[in-house]
């Protein structure tokens, strides 16, 4: 799974867990994040490439999640039919 991790959110020690197992889930996450240009780069084009670039991918996703509370991220992902874990 790539991305696969816990990402910090606004608030005191608040996190959201995101795990992507399909290209459809990846596309949904990209849409929720506003389709930033980096999501279209070859290094993130498929599951294999995303797993090979996991560290950079984690940094980029964390750069997005830190702008929202864990509830806000959860609601954004639920709107596209996806249920993340948060804590």
Buried (B, 14 or more C-beta within 10 A) or exposed (E): BBBBBBBEBBEEEBBBEBEBEEEEBBBBBBEBBEEEEBBEEEEBEEBEBBEBBBEBBBEBBBEBBEEBBBBBBBEBBEEEEBEBEBE
